Amino acid sequence: MAAEKLRDLSQPMDVALLDATVAAFYGTGSKEERTAADQILRDLQNNPDMWLQVVHILQNSKNLNTKFFALQVLEGVIKYRWNALPVEQRDGMKNYISEVIVQLSSNEASFREERLYVNKLNIILVQILKHEWPARWRSFIPDLVAAAKTSETICENCMAILKLLSEEVFDFSRGEMTQQKIKELKQSLNSEFQLIHELCLYVLSASQRTDLIRATLSTLHAFLSWIPLGYIFESPLLETLLKFFPMPSYRNLTLQCLTEVGALNFGDFYNVQYVNMYNVFMVQLQTILPPTTNIPEAYAHGNSEEQAFIQNLALFFTSFFKFHIRVLESTQENISALLMGLEYLINISYVDETEVFKVCLDYWNSFVLELFDAHNNLENPAVTANMMGLPMPLLPSVVDGIGAQLLQRRQLYAVPLSKLRMLMICRMAKPEEVLIVEDENGNIVRETMKDNDVLVQYKIMRETLIYLSHLDHEDTEKQMLKKLSKQLSGEDWTWNNLNTLCWAIGSISGSMMEEQENRFLVMVIRDLLNLCEMTKGKDNKAVIASNIMYVVGQYPRFLRAHWKFLKTVVNKLFEFMHETHPGVQDMACDTFLKIVQKCKRKFVIVQVGENEPFVSELLSGLATTVADLEPHQIHTFYESVGHMIQAESDVQKREEYLQRLMLLPNQKWSEIIAQARQSVDFLKDQDVIRTVLNILQ
C-alpha cells in the first residue's frame, strides 16, 4: 500500500498521500482500506517525531480532517511533553499558531469559512498558555487586547479565546494542573483583568456588530463569577448590561450575566447597587414579558430562544432572591417590585418542563423552610435572632420586636404563600405507594417501573407543603376542600387534577392538630366516596379508588381513633380486591398491609357494637375475599392477617386464628397429596408445581 511511505518521517511528508489516507479512514474506501488507514494513522500518532511535521501538514493540506489529525498529534505533545522541548521549538510553534489564528480571523470570509478550524486552533493556543503564561509569555493579555482592537472579527475571536481561558482556569482545571499553577493563573487573570474589562466595555459601547457583542457578553458571563467586585459595581458594566437586556438578540446572554451578578454574595456593601439593578430590571421585564402573560402557555408555544429566556428568568429570580431578598423587603418602596418578582416566579413554576420546575421548587423549599423555622423558633429568641443576623444577648423588648418583625414578614408574604400552596397542590408529584398511572396513550395501567426522580421530587414537595401547612392551616384546608368540591361539581374534573390533589392531601398527614385533621379527613373521604358512586366508567373508578386508598393509608392516627371508619375503609379495600382493573388489587393489598401494620391492635379486640373481633369476622369470609387475587397478592394479604394475629396476646386465640387462616392452603395441600398417592405424575403438572410453591411460601 502506497501509504506505507508515510511511516518514513526523515523527510517532509507527502501531504496529498496523507489526505488520501485520512479520507480512506473516514470511509471512502473498502473495509480493508479503512483498517489499513487506521493502523497507519495510529502508528503516526504514536511516533514521537510526528509532531515536527505538523506545521508542514497544516500549511499544505486542503482537508479539514487531516488538519484536525495534525492538531491532535500536537495536542498530545503539548499535554505531555511540552516542557521538555527546546525553547526555540516551543517559541516557533507558539508563534506559528498565533499567526494562523490572526490571519484566519482578520478577514470576515475566512473567519466564517474556517470557523471549526479556528476554534480548534484556539483550544490548542489555550493548552500552550497553560504552560507558557504568565512566566514565559508575560505580554500575552496586552498582545491579545492590542490585536483585538485592530479588527472586529479578530476581536470576536479574542473574546472566544478569553472565554476558553477562563473556563480552563476556573472550571476544568482540577486534575489537569497543580493547585500552585491554578493559583498563579488566577492571580495573573485577576491582575490583568483591567485590560480585558476595558476591552469588553469598549466593545459594548462602540460596536454595532451582533456576533461581536454576543461573543463579548458570553465572555463576560464566564468571568463574572470570579472578577474583583469593583469591576462590576464601580464601573458602568451593570448599566451597560441592563441597556442590552431589552434587545431580543442579546436578551438571554445578558440575563445569564445578570444571574451571575445576582448570585454573588459578599455582605451588605453593594446593597444599594443590587436594589437599583433589581428595580431597573423589573421595569424592563414588564415590557418584554407583561405580568398578565400566561407563562406556561407562552413556554409551550415558544421557540427555543423564548423557552431559554423563561428558564434563565427562573434562574435569575431564584439566585437573586436567595441572597438579596432581605434587602428588598426592608424598605417599603421595593416591596411591590419584590412581590411582583415572586408572582413571576410562581407563574414560571407552572411551566410543564422538569428542569424549570426543579429550579423553582428548590428555591420555594428553602424560602418556605426559612419562614417556617423563624415562625417555629419564636419560643427561642436566640435561634431566631441568630437566623436574622441580629446580635446577642437580647432584651425582652427586642424579643417582642423580633416577634413583630416575623409577623410582618408572614403578613408580607401571605398572598405568595397562598398561591404557593395552590402550586404544590396542582403539581404534586406521585408518591411511591401509588401504583396506578396514566400511560402515554391515556390509558390507566399498573406502574411497572419506579421513577426515582419523581420520588425525590415528591419528598421535596411534601416537605414544602408541610411547612406551608404549618404556616397557615386554615388556608391549606380551604384550598384543598375548594379544589375537591370542583372535582365533584365536574368543573375541574380530570384524572391528573384529582391525583395531584389527593397526593397533596395524603402528604400533609400529621401537620394539623388532631381535631382539625379529623374534621378535614371526614369531609375529604366523604367527598371521595361520593365521587366514586357518582362517576361512571371503569378507568375513572380505578383512579378514584387508588386515591381513596392512598389518602386513608396516609392517616393511621385518624383510623385508630375511629373504629367505624376504619372498618368501612377495610371493607372498601376488600371490595377493591375484586376489581380486576390493572393495579387496583395490588394497591388494595398494599394499603391493607400498611393500615394493619399501623392499627393492628384494633382488629383483635371486640369493638363497641360488634359481637366478635374483626379478625374473626375476616377469617370467616376469607375464601370469598381472596377469590379474585393473584398468588403474590394473596401472600401480601396473608402477611397482613399475620400482623393482626400477632397482636392477639391470648395464645389460645392466636392458635385458633392461625388454624383458620391456614385452612385453605392446608386443604389444597391435602388434595394434592391424595392425588399424588394415586399417581406421582400428577406432581409434574406445571400448575400443580406452582400451587405447591405458593402453599409453601
Secondary structure, 3 states (H helix, E strand, C coil): CHHHHHHCCCCCCCHHHHHHHHHHHHHHCCHHHHHHHHHHHHHHHHCCCHHHHHHHHHHHCCCHHHHHHHHHHHHHHHHHCHHHCCHHHHHHHHHHHHHHHHHHHCCHHHHHHCHHHHHHHHHHHHHHHHHHCCCCCCCHHHHHHHHHCCCHHHHHHHHHHHHHHHHHHHCCCCCCCCHHHHHHHHHHHHHCHHHHHHHHHHHHHHCCCHHHHHHHHHHHHHHCCCCCCHHHHCCCHHHHHHHHCCCCCCHHHHHHHHHHHHCCCCCCCCHHHHHHHHHHHHHHHHHHCCCCCCHHHHHHHCCHHHHHHHHHHHHHHHHHHHHHHHHHHCCHHHHHHHHHHHHHHHHHCCCCCHHHHHHHHHHHHHHHHHHHHHHHHHHCHHHHHHHCCCCCCCCHHHHHHHHHHHHHHHHHCHHHHHHHHHHHHHHCCCCCCCCEEECCCCCEEECCCCCHHHHHHHHHHHHHHHHHHHHCHHHHHHHHHHHHHHHHHCCCCCHHHHHHHHHHHHHCCCCCCHHHHHHHHHHHHHHHHHHHHHCCCHHHHHHHHHHHHHHHHHCHHHHHHCHHHHHHHHHHHHHHCCCCCCCHHHHHHHHHHHHHHHHCHHHHCCCCCCCCCHHHHHHHCHHHHCCCCCHHHHHHHHHHHHHHHHCCCCHHHHHHHHHHHCHHHHHHHHHHHHHHHHCHHHHHCHHHHHHHHHHHC
